[in-house]
Structure formats: structure tokens, C-alpha cells
Amino acid sequence: MKSIAFLHYEGEPNSEIQKNEFLLFFAQKGITVHDVEVFSDEDLKKKLTAIISGVDMVYFSCDNPLIQHEKTINQIAAAFKKPVFSCAGSVVRRGGMLHIGADYRTVGRLTAVKAVQILNGAESLRTDVIENPYIIINLKSAEELGIAVPDAITSAADEVIS
């Protein structure tokens, strides 16, 4: 893998944080991250179609405004035989290939802990990293793309779509 298209909505703060983390991580691996910032469905179609043949995969950020375009993203990626990875499980359940992200029950528990800390007067809070991510693999999508998924990944997955 040499390049990734990182999709996110213009001005969405969560995806900006994700993008910056992606840029740092993949730069260390020698992988190019193409920033695809969109502001509408038409803009998304235009930008993704223009760049997709030059990337190895598409990453769909955890970006609430972008979620409304998951069908479009999955369709364009499938037409160009590119896998879609996302931290939004719904994207993978509807045609993307891999989700590694938060289990919303775990996020809810962490949120409750933070709320209690704030109510008890905490002046600063650290960001927690979820140690055991929730993994969804869509084997149907992988097969359509001609990608063999190692047994180690399928056995580690919390959800396998076939």
C-alpha cells in the first residue's frame, strides 16, 4: 500500500484530529495520505472520482456530516475496486471492508466516567484510548475486490459479514 484517500467533511473538528493523526502515522510508514475535504454530495463525487484511481484504499473518517454519503462513497470505491476502511461500523455493514473503532457501549461507559469526574470538580481530563477496538470485517466486499483476508483478522473480528 502506497497511498490512502482520507475523506472528511470541511470544517468538521473530529475529522481534522483524525486526519492529523493519519498524516503523522502514515508518514512514518512512507504512505501518502491524500486529504479529500468535501462540503456536499456533488463535491464528494467530483473529488473522490478524480483521485480514486491513484490511491490504494479509501478511509472514511468518523465524521457525522459525511455519514449521509456512505452509499455514494461505497459505490464509487466499488466501481474502482478500492477497499473502504472506516471507524464508522455502518459504512462496513453497507459495503465497506473494514472497521476498527470504538464499541459504542464502551464509549458510553467512558463518557459516564468523564461526566462523574467533571461533576466532582476535575480541572482537566485526559483523552482515553480504547484498548480493545471493535472490529468488523466485510468478507463479501473483500471477496468482490479480490482481497484474501487472513484468518487471524477474521478470528479477531467482533463481527464478520459474509
Secondary structure, DSSP 4 states (H G I P E B T S, - for coil): --EEEEEEETT-HHHHHHHHHHHHHHHHTT-EEEEEEESSHHHHHHHHHHHGGG-SEEEE-S-HHHHTTHHHHHHHHHHTT--EEES-HHHHHTT-SEEEE--HHHHHHHHHHHHHHHHTT-S--PPP--SS-EEEEEHHHHHHHTPPPPHHHHHH-SEEE-
